[in-house]
Amino acid sequence: MWNGVQVLYLGFLAVQAPSLIATGQSVGTSPAAVVRQYCELDMKGARLSSENPYMDRISALGTWQIEPGWDSVIVVKDFIIVREHTGQRTSSVAVRYRVLGQMTGANVTPARQHEELVTFVLERPGNTWKIERPLIPPHVSVQAEATALRDLLSSEKDSQRRKRLDQGLAVLSRWAGGPSLK
C-alpha cells in the first residue's frame, strides 16, 4: 500500500531525475562529492576544449554559464580534499593540489613543486549542490596536458611551433618521471 511520503518521493524523483542524471549526481550527493567529481574531471582535461566528451558533465557541476577559453593551465600531480563545511544552502570544500608547473600553450613555467589550497564555495539552488566560486584555470594531470599537446602537434605545420610543442612534451615527460610522452 502506498502512503503519501512514498508518492511524494516518487514525484520528487520524476522531476529531479533528468538534472541529476545530467550531472552524475544522486539525491543526497554531498558538497565534497561534487567537488571531487569536478576535480577528477578537470584533471582528465575536461575543461581544455569545448569538444571534450566530459565538458557537459563538468559544466553541470558549476553555476557559471560560460567557461572562458583559458590561455594557461596548471599541471598538477594530484589533489586531496582537506576540509568540508556543509551548511543548509551554502557549503565550502577546501582542496589541496600538488602543483608541478604552469603551461601556456607549449610554453612551460616550471615551478618548484608546491601545494596550492583552493576553497570552493557551493550553493544549493534546488536539490543539488553546485560550485559557485572560484572559477580557477584548469588543473590538469600530466597525461591530460600531454594528450592536448600531442593533438596540437598532429596538426601543426609551423616548425618553430612544433619545436616548442616537442619541448613542452619533454618537460611533461620529466614531470611524469617516466619515458617520453610522445
CYANA upper distance limits for C-alpha pairs under 8 A (distance plus 0.5 A):
  2 TRP  CA      6 GLN  CA      6.77
  2 TRP  CA      7 VAL  CA      7.33
  3 ASN  CA      7 VAL  CA      6.98
  4 GLY  CA      8 LEU  CA      6.53
  5 VAL  CA      9 TYR  CA      6.56
  6 GLN  CA     10 LEU  CA      6.70
  7 VAL  CA     11 GLY  CA      6.68
  8 LEU  CA     12 PHE  CA      6.71
  9 TYR  CA     13 LEU  CA      6.75
 10 LEU  CA     14 ALA  CA      6.66
 11 GLY  CA     15 VAL  CA      6.86
 12 PHE  CA     16 GLN  CA      6.51
 13 LEU  CA     17 ALA  CA      5.80
 14 ALA  CA     18 PRO  CA      8.42
 16 GLN  CA     20 LEU  CA      6.68
 16 GLN  CA    127 ASN  CA      8.49
 17 ALA  CA     21 ILE  CA      6.44
 18 PRO  CA     22 ALA  CA      6.72
 19 SER  CA     23 THR  CA      6.93
 20 LEU  CA     24 GLY  CA      6.38
 20 LEU  CA     25 GLN  CA      5.45
 20 LEU  CA     26 SER  CA      6.26
 20 LEU  CA     27 VAL  CA      7.96
 20 LEU  CA    128 THR  CA      8.12
 21 ILE  CA     25 GLN  CA      6.91
 21 ILE  CA     26 SER  CA      8.00
 22 ALA  CA     57 ARG  CA      7.23
 22 ALA  CA     60 ALA  CA      7.71
 23 THR  CA     57 ARG  CA      5.89
 23 THR  CA     58 ILE  CA      8.04
 23 THR  CA     60 ALA  CA      5.82
 23 THR  CA     61 LEU  CA      6.85
 24 GLY  CA     57 ARG  CA      7.67
 25 GLN  CA     29 THR  CA      6.59
 25 GLN  CA     34 VAL  CA      8.04
 25 GLN  CA    128 THR  CA      7.97
 27 VAL  CA    127 ASN  CA      7.94
 27 VAL  CA    128 THR  CA      7.89
 28 GLY  CA    128 THR  CA      8.26
 29 THR  CA     33 ALA  CA      6.75
 29 THR  CA     34 VAL  CA      7.53
 29 THR  CA    128 THR  CA      7.74
 29 THR  CA    129 TRP  CA      8.09
 30 SER  CA     34 VAL  CA      6.99
 30 SER  CA    129 TRP  CA      7.85
 31 PRO  CA     35 VAL  CA      6.80
 31 PRO  CA     84 GLU  CA      8.19
 31 PRO  CA     86 THR  CA      7.66
 31 PRO  CA     91 SER  CA      7.28
 31 PRO  CA     92 SER  CA      7.96
 31 PRO  CA     93 VAL  CA      7.50
 31 PRO  CA    122 LEU  CA      7.37
 31 PRO  CA    129 TRP  CA      6.48
 31 PRO  CA    130 LYS  CA      8.36
 32 ALA  CA     36 ARG  CA      6.48
 32 ALA  CA     81 ILE  CA      7.92
 32 ALA  CA     84 GLU  CA      6.95
 32 ALA  CA     93 VAL  CA      6.56
 33 ALA  CA     37 GLN  CA      6.64
 34 VAL  CA     38 TYR  CA      6.70
 34 VAL  CA     61 LEU  CA      7.34
 34 VAL  CA    129 TRP  CA      7.47
 34 VAL  CA    130 LYS  CA      7.81
 34 VAL  CA    131 ILE  CA      8.43
 35 VAL  CA     39 CYS  CA      6.57
 35 VAL  CA     93 VAL  CA      7.66
 35 VAL  CA    120 PHE  CA      8.08
 35 VAL  CA    131 ILE  CA      7.97
 36 ARG  CA     40 GLU  CA      6.57
 36 ARG  CA     81 ILE  CA      7.91
 37 GLN  CA     41 LEU  CA      6.64
 37 GLN  CA     58 ILE  CA      8.47
 38 TYR  CA     42 ASP  CA      6.51
 38 TYR  CA     58 ILE  CA      6.37
 38 TYR  CA     61 LEU  CA      7.20
 39 CYS  CA     43 MET  CA      6.55
 39 CYS  CA     79 PHE  CA      8.23
 39 CYS  CA    139 HIS  CA      8.25
 40 GLU  CA     44 LYS  CA      6.92
 41 LEU  CA     45 GLY  CA      7.13
 41 LEU  CA     46 ALA  CA      6.02
 41 LEU  CA     54 TYR  CA      7.40
 41 LEU  CA     58 ILE  CA      6.96
 42 ASP  CA     46 ALA  CA      5.67
 42 ASP  CA     47 ARG  CA      6.56
 42 ASP  CA     58 ILE  CA      8.03
 42 ASP  CA    138 PRO  CA      6.77
 42 ASP  CA    139 HIS  CA      6.55
 42 ASP  CA    140 VAL  CA      6.39
 43 MET  CA     76 VAL  CA      8.31
 43 MET  CA    138 PRO  CA      8.31
 43 MET  CA    139 HIS  CA      6.33
 43 MET  CA    140 VAL  CA      4.38
 43 MET  CA    141 SER  CA      5.44
 43 MET  CA    144 ALA  CA      7.42
 44 LYS  CA    140 VAL  CA      6.77
 44 LYS  CA    141 SER  CA      7.00
 44 LYS  CA    143 GLN  CA      8.43
 44 LYS  CA    144 ALA  CA      5.95
 45 GLY  CA     49 SER  CA      8.36
 45 GLY  CA     52 ASN  CA      8.22
 45 GLY  CA    138 PRO  CA      8.11
 45 GLY  CA    140 VAL  CA      6.18
 45 GLY  CA    141 SER  CA      8.00
 45 GLY  CA    144 ALA  CA      5.74
 45 GLY  CA    145 GLU  CA      7.60
 46 ALA  CA     52 ASN  CA      6.18
 46 ALA  CA     53 PRO  CA      7.76
 46 ALA  CA     54 TYR  CA      5.57
 46 ALA  CA     55 MET  CA      5.65
 46 ALA  CA     58 ILE  CA      7.36
 47 ARG  CA     52 ASN  CA      7.85
 47 ARG  CA     55 MET  CA      6.66
 47 ARG  CA     58 ILE  CA      8.18
 47 ARG  CA     67 GLU  CA      8.41
 47 ARG  CA    138 PRO  CA      6.70
 48 LEU  CA     52 ASN  CA      7.81
 48 LEU  CA     70 TRP  CA      8.25
 48 LEU  CA    138 PRO  CA      7.56
 48 LEU  CA    148 ALA  CA      8.22
 49 SER  CA     55 MET  CA      8.12
 50 SER  CA     55 MET  CA      6.70
 51 GLU  CA     55 MET  CA      7.63
 54 TYR  CA     58 ILE  CA      6.81
 55 MET  CA     59 SER  CA      6.45
 56 ASP  CA     60 ALA  CA      6.71
 57 ARG  CA     61 LEU  CA      7.44
 58 ILE  CA     62 GLY  CA      7.86
 59 SER  CA     64 TRP  CA      8.46
 59 SER  CA     67 GLU  CA      8.27
 60 ALA  CA    130 LYS  CA      8.33
 61 LEU  CA    129 TRP  CA      8.22
 61 LEU  CA    130 LYS  CA      5.68
 61 LEU  CA    131 ILE  CA      6.64
 62 GLY  CA    130 LYS  CA      5.45
 62 GLY  CA    131 ILE  CA      4.88
 62 GLY  CA    132 GLU  CA      6.55
 63 THR  CA    130 LYS  CA      6.51
 63 THR  CA    131 ILE  CA      6.53
 63 THR  CA    132 GLU  CA      5.88
 64 TRP  CA    132 GLU  CA      7.73
 70 TRP  CA    137 PRO  CA      7.05
 70 TRP  CA    138 PRO  CA      8.13
 71 ASP  CA    104 THR  CA      6.24
 71 ASP  CA    105 GLY  CA      7.42
 72 SER  CA    102 GLN  CA      7.31
 72 SER  CA    103 MET  CA      6.00
 72 SER  CA    104 THR  CA      4.79
 72 SER  CA    105 GLY  CA      7.34
 72 SER  CA    137 PRO  CA      7.45
 72 SER  CA    138 PRO  CA      8.30
 73 VAL  CA    102 GLN  CA      6.21
 73 VAL  CA    103 MET  CA      5.91
 73 VAL  CA    104 THR  CA      7.06
 73 VAL  CA    137 PRO  CA      6.32
 73 VAL  CA    138 PRO  CA      5.64
 73 VAL  CA    139 HIS  CA      6.63
 73 VAL  CA    140 VAL  CA      7.56
 74 ILE  CA     99 VAL  CA      7.56
 74 ILE  CA    100 LEU  CA      8.23
 74 ILE  CA    101 GLY  CA      6.53
 74 ILE  CA    102 GLN  CA      5.00
 74 ILE  CA    103 MET  CA      6.99
 74 ILE  CA    137 PRO  CA      7.38
 74 ILE  CA    138 PRO  CA      6.64
 74 ILE  CA    139 HIS  CA      5.24
 74 ILE  CA    140 VAL  CA      6.76
 75 VAL  CA     99 VAL  CA      6.62
 75 VAL  CA    100 LEU  CA      6.09
 75 VAL  CA    101 GLY  CA      5.88
 75 VAL  CA    102 GLN  CA      6.23
 75 VAL  CA    103 MET  CA      7.75
 75 VAL  CA    139 HIS  CA      6.26
 75 VAL  CA    140 VAL  CA      5.54
 75 VAL  CA    141 SER  CA      6.14
 75 VAL  CA    142 VAL  CA      6.60
 75 VAL  CA    145 GLU  CA      7.87
 76 VAL  CA     97 TYR  CA      7.05
 76 VAL  CA     98 ARG  CA      6.04
 76 VAL  CA     99 VAL  CA      4.85
 76 VAL  CA    100 LEU  CA      5.77
 76 VAL  CA    101 GLY  CA      7.66
 76 VAL  CA    139 HIS  CA      6.66
 76 VAL  CA    140 VAL  CA      6.31
 76 VAL  CA    141 SER  CA      5.84
 76 VAL  CA    142 VAL  CA      7.41
 77 LYS  CA     97 TYR  CA      7.97
 77 LYS  CA     98 ARG  CA      5.92
 77 LYS  CA     99 VAL  CA      6.68
 77 LYS  CA    100 LEU  CA      6.92
 77 LYS  CA    141 SER  CA      6.61
 77 LYS  CA    142 VAL  CA      7.66
 78 ASP  CA     97 TYR  CA      6.39
 78 ASP  CA     98 ARG  CA      6.12
 78 ASP  CA     99 VAL  CA      8.35
 78 ASP  CA    141 SER  CA      7.84
 79 PHE  CA     95 VAL  CA      7.11
 79 PHE  CA     96 ARG  CA      5.95
 79 PHE  CA     97 TYR  CA      4.77
 79 PHE  CA     98 ARG  CA      6.75
 80 ILE  CA     95 VAL  CA      6.14
 80 ILE  CA     96 ARG  CA      5.86
 80 ILE  CA     97 TYR  CA      7.16
 81 ILE  CA     93 VAL  CA      7.63
 81 ILE  CA     94 ALA  CA      6.42
 81 ILE  CA     95 VAL  CA      4.95
 81 ILE  CA     96 ARG  CA      6.84
 82 VAL  CA     93 VAL  CA      8.20
 82 VAL  CA     94 ALA  CA      6.14
 82 VAL  CA     95 VAL  CA      6.21
 82 VAL  CA     96 ARG  CA      7.12
 83 ARG  CA     93 VAL  CA      6.18
 83 ARG  CA     94 ALA  CA      5.54
 83 ARG  CA     95 VAL  CA      7.80
 84 GLU  CA     91 SER  CA      8.01
 84 GLU  CA     92 SER  CA      6.30
 84 GLU  CA     93 VAL  CA      4.90
 84 GLU  CA     94 ALA  CA      6.88
 85 HIS  CA     91 SER  CA      6.04
 85 HIS  CA     92 SER  CA      5.73
 85 HIS  CA     93 VAL  CA      6.90
 86 THR  CA     90 THR  CA      7.41
 86 THR  CA     91 SER  CA      4.97
 86 THR  CA     92 SER  CA      7.06
 87 GLY  CA     91 SER  CA      5.63
 89 ARG  CA    123 GLU  CA      6.16
 89 ARG  CA    124 ARG  CA      5.62
 89 ARG  CA    125 PRO  CA      7.95
 90 THR  CA    121 VAL  CA      7.60
 90 THR  CA    122 LEU  CA      6.12
 90 THR  CA    123 GLU  CA      5.09
 90 THR  CA    124 ARG  CA      6.98
 91 SER  CA    121 VAL  CA      6.30
 91 SER  CA    122 LEU  CA      5.61
 91 SER  CA    123 GLU  CA      6.97
 92 SER  CA    119 THR  CA      6.95
 92 SER  CA    120 PHE  CA      5.99
 92 SER  CA    121 VAL  CA      4.93
 92 SER  CA    122 LEU  CA      6.43
 93 VAL  CA    119 THR  CA      6.05
 93 VAL  CA    120 PHE  CA      5.70
 93 VAL  CA    121 VAL  CA      7.09
 93 VAL  CA    122 LEU  CA      8.41
 94 ALA  CA    117 LEU  CA      7.29
 94 ALA  CA    118 VAL  CA      6.15
 94 ALA  CA    119 THR  CA      4.61
 94 ALA  CA    120 PHE  CA      6.64
 95 VAL  CA    117 LEU  CA      6.22
 95 VAL  CA    118 VAL  CA      5.79
 95 VAL  CA    119 THR  CA      6.68
 95 VAL  CA    120 PHE  CA      8.20
 96 ARG  CA    115 GLU  CA      6.93
 96 ARG  CA    116 GLU  CA      6.12
 96 ARG  CA    117 LEU  CA      5.05
 96 ARG  CA    118 VAL  CA      6.97
 97 TYR  CA    115 GLU  CA      5.97
 97 TYR  CA    116 GLU  CA      5.63
 97 TYR  CA    117 LEU  CA      6.92
 97 TYR  CA    118 VAL  CA      8.46
 98 ARG  CA    113 GLN  CA      7.43
 98 ARG  CA    114 HIS  CA      6.33
 98 ARG  CA    115 GLU  CA      5.09
 98 ARG  CA    116 GLU  CA      7.03
 99 VAL  CA    111 ALA  CA      8.17
 99 VAL  CA    113 GLN  CA      6.14
 99 VAL  CA    114 HIS  CA      5.89
 99 VAL  CA    115 GLU  CA      6.26
 99 VAL  CA    116 GLU  CA      7.29
100 LEU  CA    110 PRO  CA      7.35
100 LEU  CA    111 ALA  CA      6.51
100 LEU  CA    112 ARG  CA      7.51
100 LEU  CA    113 GLN  CA      5.52
100 LEU  CA    114 HIS  CA      7.60
100 LEU  CA    175 TRP  CA      7.48
101 GLY  CA    108 VAL  CA      7.85
101 GLY  CA    109 THR  CA      6.31
101 GLY  CA    110 PRO  CA      5.03
101 GLY  CA    111 ALA  CA      5.18
101 GLY  CA    112 ARG  CA      8.06
101 GLY  CA    113 GLN  CA      7.79
102 GLN  CA    108 VAL  CA      6.54
102 GLN  CA    109 THR  CA      5.55
102 GLN  CA    110 PRO  CA      6.85
102 GLN  CA    111 ALA  CA      7.88
103 MET  CA    107 ASN  CA      6.09
103 MET  CA    108 VAL  CA      5.10
103 MET  CA    109 THR  CA      6.49
104 THR  CA    108 VAL  CA      7.01
104 THR  CA    109 THR  CA      8.48
105 GLY  CA    149 LEU  CA      8.44
105 GLY  CA    165 LEU  CA      8.48
106 ALA  CA    149 LEU  CA      7.64
106 ALA  CA    164 ARG  CA      6.16
106 ALA  CA    165 LEU  CA      5.42
106 ALA  CA    167 GLN  CA      7.95
106 ALA  CA    168 GLY  CA      5.58
107 ASN  CA    164 ARG  CA      7.41
107 ASN  CA    165 LEU  CA      8.42
107 ASN  CA    168 GLY  CA      6.99
108 VAL  CA    168 GLY  CA      6.83
108 VAL  CA    171 VAL  CA      8.14
119 THR  CA    134 PRO  CA      8.25
120 PHE  CA    131 ILE  CA      7.12
120 PHE  CA    132 GLU  CA      7.98
120 PHE  CA    133 ARG  CA      6.32
120 PHE  CA    134 PRO  CA      6.59
121 VAL  CA    131 ILE  CA      6.42
121 VAL  CA    132 GLU  CA      6.10
121 VAL  CA    133 ARG  CA      5.89
121 VAL  CA    134 PRO  CA      7.68
122 LEU  CA    129 TRP  CA      6.67
122 LEU  CA    130 LYS  CA      5.77
122 LEU  CA    131 ILE  CA      4.75
122 LEU  CA    132 GLU  CA      5.58
122 LEU  CA    133 ARG  CA      7.64
123 GLU  CA    129 TRP  CA      6.15
123 GLU  CA    130 LYS  CA      5.99
123 GLU  CA    131 ILE  CA      6.94
123 GLU  CA    132 GLU  CA      6.65
124 ARG  CA    128 THR  CA      6.12
124 ARG  CA    129 TRP  CA      4.99
124 ARG  CA    130 LYS  CA      6.69
125 PRO  CA    129 TRP  CA      7.80
125 PRO  CA    130 LYS  CA      8.31
140 VAL  CA    144 ALA  CA      6.62
140 VAL  CA    145 GLU  CA      6.97
141 SER  CA    145 GLU  CA      6.88
142 VAL  CA    146 ALA  CA      6.54
142 VAL  CA    172 LEU  CA      6.52
142 VAL  CA    175 TRP  CA      7.76
142 VAL  CA    176 ALA  CA      6.89
143 GLN  CA    147 THR  CA      6.65
144 ALA  CA    148 ALA  CA      6.85
145 GLU  CA    149 LEU  CA      6.68
145 GLU  CA    172 LEU  CA      8.49
146 ALA  CA    150 ARG  CA      6.58
146 ALA  CA    169 LEU  CA      6.60
146 ALA  CA    172 LEU  CA      7.20
146 ALA  CA    181 LEU  CA      7.13
146 ALA  CA    182 LYS  CA      8.41
147 THR  CA    151 ASP  CA      6.68
148 ALA  CA    152 LEU  CA      6.89
149 LEU  CA    153 LEU  CA      6.55
149 LEU  CA    165 LEU  CA      6.85
149 LEU  CA    168 GLY  CA      8.15
149 LEU  CA    169 LEU  CA      7.50
150 ARG  CA    154 SER  CA      6.63
150 ARG  CA    165 LEU  CA      8.37
150 ARG  CA    169 LEU  CA      8.41
150 ARG  CA    182 LYS  CA      7.48
151 ASP  CA    155 SER  CA      7.55
152 LEU  CA    156 GLU  CA      6.61
152 LEU  CA    165 LEU  CA      8.33
153 LEU  CA    162 ARG  CA      6.59
153 LEU  CA    165 LEU  CA      6.89
153 LEU  CA    166 ASP  CA      8.37
156 GLU  CA    161 ARG  CA      7.73
156 GLU  CA    162 ARG  CA      6.79
157 LYS  CA    161 ARG  CA      8.44
157 LYS  CA    162 ARG  CA      7.76
158 ASP  CA    162 ARG  CA      6.66
159 SER  CA    163 LYS  CA      6.64
160 GLN  CA    164 ARG  CA      6.90
161 ARG  CA    165 LEU  CA      6.70
162 ARG  CA    166 ASP  CA      6.66
163 LYS  CA    167 GLN  CA      6.72
164 ARG  CA    168 GLY  CA      6.63
165 LEU  CA    169 LEU  CA      6.76
166 ASP  CA    170 ALA  CA      6.74
167 GLN  CA    171 VAL  CA      6.85
168 GLY  CA    172 LEU  CA      6.77
169 LEU  CA    173 SER  CA      6.58
169 LEU  CA    180 SER  CA      8.23
169 LEU  CA    181 LEU  CA      6.83
169 LEU  CA    182 LYS  CA      7.22
170 ALA  CA    174 ARG  CA      6.91
170 ALA  CA    180 SER  CA      7.28
170 ALA  CA    181 LEU  CA      7.86
171 VAL  CA    175 TRP  CA      6.75
172 LEU  CA    176 ALA  CA      6.56
172 LEU  CA    181 LEU  CA      7.89
173 SER  CA    177 GLY  CA      6.75
173 SER  CA    178 GLY  CA      6.56
173 SER  CA    179 PRO  CA      6.88
173 SER  CA    180 SER  CA      5.82
173 SER  CA    181 LEU  CA      6.03
174 ARG  CA    178 GLY  CA      7.12
